[in-house]
Amino acid sequence: MLGVYLSPRPSVGSRPGFAIQSGYTLVEIMVALTLGLVVMLGVIQVFISTQQSARIQQAASRMQEDGRMAMALLSRYFRMGGYITYPWDKGGTVWSTAINARGFPRVTGIFAAGQVVAGGTINGSDAIRLRYQGADDGSVTTCLGRIIPANQMADITLSLSPANPPQGRALLCTDNNNPGGAIAQPLVAGLQGMTIQYGLSQGVNGVDANGRLRGATAYVTAAQVPANQWNLVIGLRVSLLVQSDQDRLTLQPQTIVFNGANINAGPNPAPDRRMRYVMGTTINVRNQAP
């Protein structure tokens, strides 16, 4: 009698050539997600830092551009103050008749008592008024581009705009002798403040033994210049407080000292985080300098 022997059927996983299939555990998934989040946060942080650095560099470049342009324009007009095309009699307030007899034109609106520079305050900031003579070749103009003939005087005022928006004020140039009335032309934006000091020629009446103006040894504010000594101004010291047009560039409000005072002093500093810096220069009024 034949016997039948039954053997257990091998499972699929135990067959030769087959591996046991299983999924990821919950712990493995959580570890993978955590690592992915860490990497993603790092990438986001690098992106944010790069973007902020780009904003800061862009704002700094714009501030330097605005500040340098403002200084260049101020220097140009400061040096033009007192320009005279033809010689004149410095002993009086009218042109020398001997010079006029040679065919040179008589100038209208000439400097009052030798005054070519006058300072003051406009819109809560320093301002300066300058006068200079025109030229026959059309090379002398005002800030509006108006050509000044040789028989006329240019009369301009440099100041800051009356409005004080968060992104800064504008440097204004006003043509006081414009035939259609005084017109203010904005030149550069992004300024918060401007101070001007005046270097007076020292000595007896500001002149040396040869009658020439002496060099300045001290710089004073416009309020400290005697009314009869504006013709002794031979140097100008200007400082500009430049600010960025973008906010939220610094972690904390900056501490800036301008005109001898901290603009963020006290318990309530400036409510913004704009970038600011101070730039200054000293300019020779060469038409009045020794």
JOHUMO-V642827 format. One record per backbone hydrogen bond with DSSP energy under -0.5 kcal/mol. CO is the residue of the C=O (numbers start at 1). NH is the residue of the N-H. Records with the same first field share a line. If there is no record, write none. Layout:
CO=NH  NH
This chain:
3=5
4=6
11=14  15
12=15
15=18
25=29
26=30
27=31
28=32
29=33
30=34
31=35
32=36
33=37
34=38
35=39
36=40
37=41
38=42
39=43
40=44
41=45
42=46
43=47
44=48
45=49
46=50
47=51
48=52
49=53
50=54
51=55
52=56
53=57
54=58
55=59
56=60
57=61
58=62
59=63
60=64
61=65
62=66
63=67
64=68
65=69
66=70
67=71
68=72
69=73
70=74
71=75
72=76
73=77
74=78
75=79
76=80
77=81
78=81
80=83
83=133
88=90
89=92
96=100
97=101
98=102
99=102  104
100=103
111=113  114
112=115
116=131
118=129
120=127
122=125
125=122
127=120
128=158
129=118
130=156
131=82
132=154
135=138
139=141
140=148
142=145
146=142
147=149
148=135
149=134  152
151=108
152=134
154=132
155=176  177
156=130
157=159  174
158=128
159=172
165=168
169=191
170=161  172
171=187  188
172=159
173=175  185
174=157  176
175=178  183
178=181
183=175
184=186
185=173
188=171
190=243
191=169
193=241
194=126
195=239
197=237
198=200  220
199=234  235
200=217
203=205  206
204=207
206=214
208=211
212=208
215=202
218=200
220=198
221=224
222=225
224=226
226=229
229=232
230=233
232=201  234
234=285
235=199
236=238  283
237=197
238=281
239=195
240=242  279
241=192  193
242=277
254=256
256=258  263
258=261
261=258  263
262=265
267=269
273=249  250
275=244
277=242
279=240
281=238
283=236
284=286
285=288  289
